[in-house]
Amino acid sequence: MATKQRGRPRSFDRETALEQALRTFWEHGYEGTSVSDLTRVMGIGAPSLYAAFGDKRTLFDEVVVRYGVTHGAFSGRAFAEEPTARGAVARLLREAAAEFTDPDHPRGCLVITAATNCTTPEVEEGLRERRNATIAGIESRIRAAVTAGELPASVDPAALARYTGAVFQGMSQQARDGATREQLEAVADLAMRAWPQAPRAHNGV
């Protein structure tokens, strides 16, 4: 008589299961994703899910971290690799147009959309903190660019960073609503036209 298998099945691949959970949260949001949805797409039972990842909230926290170093890593790379604030933001928006509309995964940005209509305050607050941290990082880069003379002294770093964040977040929603990559690239181009020009002494991108 065969014994009933307990715990995680041998075929369980944690990284694959985590990616499936990520895509499900990304598509349906935290509130719209149930434990049964997760076990179905991850191919494991509830006991295995709890043993490997903890509860739904703990799993979501891990998903958000994974998103930041995989699908969402393009934003950090733009600021780490581009020499100017203007170049970093232009690259951020251009790559967002591609990433947000990539047919290989759900549209938009998980950090922006996953807490829509969320009734779990900790989840909503956690994502809000991440979004605000991104805007703060953009503001810091702009402020440094003003200090270095890369951008005019008249620039308001906080307002320009908030504007950039609004465009980025709006592009995510537009992608969810069906905007194409080309349409979002046009939005990115228009947004950069609103950016202040670099002083003539600097060759800003």
Buried (B, 14 or more C-beta within 10 A) or exposed (E): EEEEEEEBEEEBEEEEBBBBBBBBBBBBBBBBBEEEBBBEBBBBBEEBBBEBBEEBEEBBBBBBEBBBEEBBEBBBEBBEEBEBBBBBBBBBBBBBBEBBBEEEBBBBBBBBBBBBEBEBEEBBEBBEEBBEEBBEBBBBBBBEBBEEEBBEEEBBBBEBBBBBBEBBBBBBBBBBEEBEBEBBBEBBEEBBEEBBEBEEEBEBB
